[in-house]
Amino acid sequence: MVAPATLRVVRCGGSTLHGARAVFSADSYLLCAAGDFVKMYSVATEETLRVMGGHADLVTGVQLNPHNHMQLYSSSLDGSIKLWDFMDGIPIKTFTVGSKLLALYALASSEDSVFVVIPKSGERDTFQLVSVKLTKAAGQDLEAKELSVVLDGVDASPKRLAFGREGEYVASVKEVNLQVFFFKRKQLNRFSVSAIKTKSGNNHFTCIACHPTEDCIATGHADGKIRLWRNFYHKKDYTFSTLHWHHDTVMDLAFSMEGTSLLSGGVESVLVLWHNESDCQKDFLPRLGSAIEYISMSSDGALCCTLHTDNRITIINSNLRFSKSIQGLIKSTDVKTGLVVDPRTKALVLNGEPGHLQFYCLQSDQQLFSLDIVQRQYIHQAGLNQADLVKVAFSAQGKWLATVEEREEVTDPELQLKLWFFDEETQSFKLNTRINMPHEDHITDMCFREMDELEDDSLILVTAGRDCVFKVWVMVEDTDPEAQQSVSWSCDFVGSYHNYQATNCCFSEDGSLLAVSFEETVTVWDSVTWDLKCTFCHPPGKIRNICFGRLTCSKYLIGATDYGFLCCWNLLSCALEWSAHLNVLVLQPDPLSEHIAAVSWLSKESSLFVFKPNEPRPIYIQRNLCKEKIQLAAFVPRDEPETIGSEKYHWLRRSQLFFLTDTQELMTLSTKSLEERLTPSSKQLAVEESLPVTPFSLLLGKHRRQQSHEDIDLGKLVHNKHKQDSPAVKELLHTPAHVLPSASFLCPIFINSLLISKENKSAEEVADEVEMESEKTEDDSDEERGVTEMEQEDTSAMELLGEMTCKLSKSQEKELRKIRKMDYSWISAF
Amino acid sequence: MATYKPVVVQAFPKLGERITKDTAYWRGYKTPVQIKEFGAINKIDFSPVPPYNYAVTASSRIHIYGRYSQEPIKTFSRFKDAAYCATYRDDGNLLVAGSEEGSIHLFDVSGRAPLRQFDGHTKPVHVVGFLSDKYRVFSGGDDYSSNLWDIASATEIASYSEHTDYVRCGCASKVNADVFITGSYDHTVKLFDARTKSSVMTIEHGQPVESVLLFPSGGLLVSAGGRYVKVWDVLKGGQLLVSLKNHHKTVTCLCLNSSGQRLLSGSLDRHVKIYSTTSYKVVHSFNYATSILSLALSPEDETIVVGMTNGVLSVKHKKPEERKEKSQKKRQPAYRTYVKGRTYMPKQEDFCVSKPVKRVLRKYDKLLKSFQSSKALDAVLEPPIRLYTPEVTVAVMQELHRRGTLRSALAGRDEKQINLLLTFVARRVIEPRFTPVLVTVADMITDIYQPVVGQSAIVDRQFLRLQEAIGKEIDYQEELLEVLGMMDTLFATFTEKRATYLEENKSNGLTETIETNMNN
């Protein structure tokens, strides 16, 4: 196997799921566009079964093939439509259209064409609906150039176009206009609502849905109204009725399969079920977590699923009961907490839903759990100022968790510092201390003193604030026996430096020194006496990040400044060791080695530099890591050190580096090639579908694989023999029954064909014996030699076999004769 | 899917003293009854037998009060000058008192004229008492002597003149009938045995001794003098156990409670401090209007009587025990409904289906859940919530503010409701825990109802009251800032001093070297 030469950036989670409406397959799988991929989930177990990749850009449409429910069409911005066999995850065909595809619709009534929305050539921001003829020519990659324009002036969003019952008409909305095109009559009707601007927004159309059995169109508006249009055959006598519950934009609409009820969802994150299209009968499913982006129904009407803006899928029963939720990396509006690794579960911890902390498992791409920090009802409404989590820190063993939440207010920010204790019994974090207004202004950084070997009472928390001080918090034992808990946290020391804002804080590896940066200056404090030891300053620019070196480099302090300098100070000599001109956005030390990763942002591309503090030259540079700005990075320790051949990538041995980009996609660096990473999982999936992986099954799988390897290595002989046998058996099995002679005649031939020739085996044995003897004469054989000898033996067996086909040995003939003589008449009795 | 999260009502840690068993116990007294005497009260003594009358010595009289009487039930006023230290005998029948002219009078409690008179002291006698055999009386006088008298013959048995200053306090041992102690202004406490000719033990207190006390076991001695209360182990030859310095003026009187678990001390600094006799820590303290001279606790701690320099006697009675049986029992459900389903024990193979626990939401939470802001605000302005749990009201106001609906919830109210709101705000806005929220509320109310000012007298008055409250608070804060400024300057000088002190040391060292040089 050839060692891969380069590191690859691999996307491993957090892709937006709301590119297009999700689709339920006939056998209860859910298919969903996720970034450049199409993902298949099991509705029963919430697990990701398959990831189908092949598109080069965002997937914009996912539709089942109306003529074969085991196939799936997907469209992408890269201008191609792919037809998939989603059960096996195989792309069957790729049709290249050419221009960007913004939406995809497949109809049962149109035999071999699908409808796509493409930008009109030559004009900006105008789009048209075209039907694409999918040629039935052989081959995988096909050109689909037969386009016919159906409708002009449609909107880019796939929600703003819908096909009526049995594909008789197509309805599209844009701004305040609704247009309906009838295919048979080739008639285009245009309707419009008068534009009104109110406080809650305008009444532009936002989404559309068509009744499955009747001639009725439902449209959603930006002011929260839903209009039901009827009688739209004629331009003049159309009617509409209005349903109004949403106070904000209606994001999506869906009719039930029979059309008796209508589902609507919006920013409020409430799913509303309207019965019989009347205003008075409605049911609600409130508090779904975040704004609803798409609603889709399963074809049997038993399930409904909502896609949310935070990349979550909620599956809902037909009686409006919450059933399941598929959640990967929850996308929050702003990841203020940074990427933190939970030392206990090795999960990635960051902002989840508003006010929650999500624990994201990197291995399974699933959310482990979500910890409610703010513990207040979140109101889904634009323009509200609600408390959110801004800082998180774990103690070394994950026993304590400190969180800071704040509510931005014009006059004074509302701050709370909370300390959580991990309760072994309930296996979750329990609130221990709540401190109101720990600082007078925003908290900029927070860290625990990480000391593994020392007792609990040495645990110290340091918070740095914009109010020009840093505070040290310690645990205090409560002397009152009636108090519920034995320890609580209180402030021990307040430090400041020349009335500068404290921006970062960091403990050295052994916990003896605390570095706090105050704007342009880094101050180093003794963590026992809280004396100021020394200060470092390297103008110009304010300090953006600081960190101590680890292990052999623990005498260095690294700092990155605003003006694009990376400085390394020696703590022993209190002098600048080296500095480099680099605009560092993220500075992340590896907890298990001396390496430090710095991500810089230079002219619209992010670059990664890995270096050791003791030498100014980076160990590894990767330019153009990704096009998006990298916000955060984290080293996650590996369970077991990986063997990496190249010396260049040695820094990836103990831990893995993860990045979070602006668009909240999680990326990592991998030395393995794409195939290597994908194949084992897909193989496993192909074999086991959604069976849970038990230790037993793993063991069995290993055993089987070993067997197959052995087969490949040793059993060429057997394999060949089967090939030899096959013509007779094939003839027997494939000839039509009425042509075949009687069974009594065929039986001996068949049985003969199954026999394994004795002579062959004996020859092999002889060979073996010979080998054994030769081995005895030599010293104990090592494995390699064994293998080569085996190969030799194989070839000899092959030769033997070749001879055998032309003439049978005497013993074999004797055997055959014996068999022929035998009476097989008893078989014919059956 | 998340369920509705109720409004978080912030619990604030209670500042100030923590409620312990002791504070609860010592707070269980009614408001004091004040009785005016003619002069400074130098001694209060409870009769050891029921009905526990007490003798109060003030000026030239001894008043005997009944348990609940405001007026003296008996008065001994046969003194030419001031009387001192009227003390009951163990059986409560006899009373002995010293006097300014140096004579000691013995009274029968039921009689009026003195039964005996012991003459021998040449100066005023400030301390007298019975020995525990009931037949002898000890005394201490300003002539520096401590004497022992026989009651039957009215003669002096012994006289010890070992003190070198006024003898002002004393106490007899309850265990040994021959032992008594006296404390004097010569800073010593002396232990006398009637069988010997001189004192058995001398304890150096360090300050003029104002009061002494022996524990019922006789093993421990408590002396008070100056600002100190000191406890001595008599059996170990007068070893100091603890020295307590909790008063900031002279401690004048000591007293033990009936169980012997608590020690009380009264002082000229107007405080009575209560110590635990196991840990010798202050567990509670009382304040009084003026300096305290005498203090007594009735048996079973029924009454605390304190005498002060201005002649006011303060009597505190214990509140009657609250009866807890009063809480009426809820009517038990009928047997049949009560037992239904309870007796069935699930078998091993049974699958138990538990009902989902229904969460009970408070009224305001229900209204907030359905986004009815105005009604939710109405719900928390109901009297019980508004008066007893204002933090709930404020929490809901904060929640409404967070949701951006506070303004609409406050708007559109009639005169009565505005009055209610403003009363609440004006009363609570100065509490630091509510201030941030209520300032916003007050701001919004004034904003919304500005156009209608002047239309209703009630509302106008409330607005004025709010203004007054805020004005007062601002003045108060300013004063606090001033104090803070003063303290800052104090602290600044404090740190400087330390620095100069160090410098002084250095200079001292220098001068020393110079001196040695000069010597050379």
Interface residues (C-beta under 8 A of the other chain):
Chain A: L285 R287 L288 G289 T314 F322 S325 D372 Q375 R376 Q377 I379 Q381 G383 L384 N385 Q386 A387 R407 D412 N436 D480
Chain B: M1 A2 T3 Y4 K5 V7 V8 Q10 R18 L368 E399 R402 R403 G404 P436
